[in-house]
């Protein structure tokens, strides 16, 4: 490629390898296909995707910017809040649709710039008074939210045409918390319709979201838009929801940090539910420190959330969250820690050889940093039946199973929670949409065909009667538990108890395992099997325990993989400390090449050196 700078040539070669094809003679980097992005050529990259108007001092460099870094820069006068917000808005305009990333569904420019102007007045006063403590903890943190959070001024669509006109009257509980802490919510990220798809992000309203490291691949789902946008530096941070996988899975595939907090720690009222007995709200960020900063603002009692009231309510709550989770990161070290290795998950059939190598490399990194590895950790004992087995004693991965009387009960088998949760949300006074129930939504037909079976299964599911559960038919189908919160479900109660006991007996701080045993699927690939390498549904959703996915490297195609850390319920402090220590030791987050800073130079200057 004569005349092309060597750094750009290297980048192009890496992307060509990722495509597993030789670079076409025409210089097309991503050839068009039936579901693909617009063509991106070598000459476009050489010029830079940023138009001249963006290459000015009014657009500060934001590549890999952190919450603390942004605050420091604004206090030093290097840029204003308005300039920061405008830069993210312009990056979305320049990169998201033109490259076919499709991570952002909508932005509220007017509201975002008005909030930024207010923040700039606060910033000027703080600088004049020499009092930075007057600024809120998340001062001018521009954020995107998954499209199932109620935000005034933006439709809450859950990725579906059926809810395209669902404009809420008030913000979700957690959105109010974030805004009170200084965050600026400026847009909605694309999501898998109704949060149904774990392997890809696809909705009837906005289509596919793509992987920022290779646009022909998936970022997983259903919070794929949030993960892809944060990875591409289109926002400082984002929120997602996680029922079985949907924060941690996309975090792994998109090369970012994804935290699933303990069930009940973060309120969920004003969020379109999938399964309230397992749903969790969590941040997607580029660093563990940013996830900790967000969690401090998000955690607290939500009177409108049953799980929150159960765990945090009453005169003497069982779990009182600290105001600041970043304090657990100060001095965090792997030295002297004890880490349980769930090697049985790594050893499930079909594990990708490169992910196995990356995971073993992560273990070596921890051990070299002074951690004691408790290899082949097991969750022991079970008063209801046989002990937990990652492969169900050879019957296949335990994606949410517990053994009862020698049989493996599928804890996901009960489908009624989707119906009851959606009916509750759609009938609430905050929902402006004319659709008032899941059955009405189904009858309208305004959803993706791939959503139909899940909707229908929920509508046909019997309403669980705890006194009669499981029914004879359910028992014959192998179902014993799975229709309630962990504290009312005998299988989940036992699972949680034995998890904590086993961690205590082994004296471990956290457990680790690969977030996925497989690399991201290609866009358009269909998956019809039982297990596609997704390990996130196995433990956290069933036990309510917190877990976090952290980058552990890129494969030879340039696609990311993540490692999951899991802690005891409501021990987010230890979880964040261990994840942060590993992150700082390994330093394996690498931004995707296609989304450089727009600071005056072309992509050549961004890749030089």
Helices and strands as residue ranges (DSSP letters): H 6-19, E 28-30, E 40-41, H 42-47, G 52-54, H 67-75, H 81-91, I 92-96, E 104-107, H 109-129, G 132-134, E 141-146, G 161-163, H 173-180, E 183-189, G 193-195, E 202-203, E 207-208, H 224-231, E 237-242, H 248-254, E 257-260, E 280-285, H 288-298, H 306-312, G 326-329, E 338-341, H 343-346, H 353-368, E 372-374, G 392-394, E 401-404, E 407-410, H 416-426, H 438-444, G 449-451, H 452-460, G 466-468, H 472-476, H 490-506, E 510-514, H 540-543, E 547-554, E 560-566, H 572-586, H 603-607
